[in-house]
């Protein structure tokens, strides 16, 4: 079993900042990637940022809508990623989901999603 747990959502004013954390645990040999997606009401889920923790060099990508405002970092020892969100806009308001693409000890491969955390941007 692999578990993915998000934390850090909440209410913030436009222009403010929030920090989302995502931790993967359980039967994990290697984490290939960890990603943040978001889904606003009435919209499809969209990729926000992705990181390849074991890859050298530039290992992070961002959606154009968040480039320059969001930063994704990883703590490989803890199988954790942090999404630092700055200069938040009302259009950033959504449920944010984390997923982990993992290789298990039996060499099977899984993509595991967290339960989501709500980010509300409003004055």
N, C-alpha and C positions, 0 to 999 in steps of 0.2 A: 504494500500500500504506500502511496505517495500522497502527501497532503500539501496544499498550498493555502496559505493564510495571508490575507491583506489586512492592513491597518492604516489609520491616519486620515481618513476622510473627515469631512465636516463642512461647516459653514464659513465662508470667507468673503470679504468685500472685494469688489473689482479692484484689480491692482495689487491684491494681497498675494500671499504665498501659502502653500501647503506642502507637506512632505508625506508621501505614501510609501509604506514599506510592504515588502512581500517576502515571505519566508517559505521555502520548500523543505520538507522533511520526510523521513521514512526510507523506503527501499530505493536508494539512489546511489548509482556508481558515478555517473557523470551528468552534469546539466549541460545540455547542448546550447540552449538559449532560455532566456526568461523575457517575457514581454508584458507590456501593459496595453490593454485595449480599453475603450470606453464606449458606452452606449447611452445616448440621450433619448428622452421619450419620443417615440415615433420615428426613430432613426435606426439604421443598422449599426451593428457593432463595428468599430473601426480601430485599426492599429494606431497606437500613440507612439510607442517606442519599444525597441528590442535591443537586447544585449547578448553577445556571445561571450560568456565569462572566460572561456578557456582560449579564446582566439587572441593572437598577438596583434599589436597595432591598433588601428581604428576598428573597434568591435561593437559600435553602437550606431543605431539608425533612429531617425525621428520622422514623424509625419511633418509635412511642410507647415501645417497649422500650429505646431508647437515649437519648431526650431528656434533656438535663441532664447526660449523662455523656460523650457523643461530640460532637466538633466537627469539621465539615468546612470546609476553607478551600482557596482556589485561588490559584495564581500563574499568571495568564493569560499572562504573557510566556514562561513555560516550559511551558505546557500541562500543568501539574502540579496535582494536588490532594493534600491531606494530611488523613487522618482521625486525629484525636487521640482516643484511647480511654482514658478514666479510669474509676476505680471498677469495674474489670472483674469480671464474675461468671462462675461456671462455665458458665452458660447462654449466654454470649457466645462460647464455644468453637465454632469453625467454620472452614471454608475461606472466606476473604474474597476476593471477585472485584470487580474494577473494570471499568467499561465507559465508553466515550466515544461520544457521539452526535455525529458529525462531518459537516460539509459539505466535500466535496472540491473541488479546483480545477476539476474538470469539472462542478461543481454537482450531482454525485450525492451521495446521503446514505447513511451507513453507521453501524451500531452495532457497535463492535469491543470484544471482551472480552479481558481479560488471562488469564494462566494460573492465577491464584489464589495466595494465600499463607495458610498455616495459622496460626491463632491458637489456642494452647492455654492454658487458664486452669485451673491446678491447683496445689494445695499439695504 
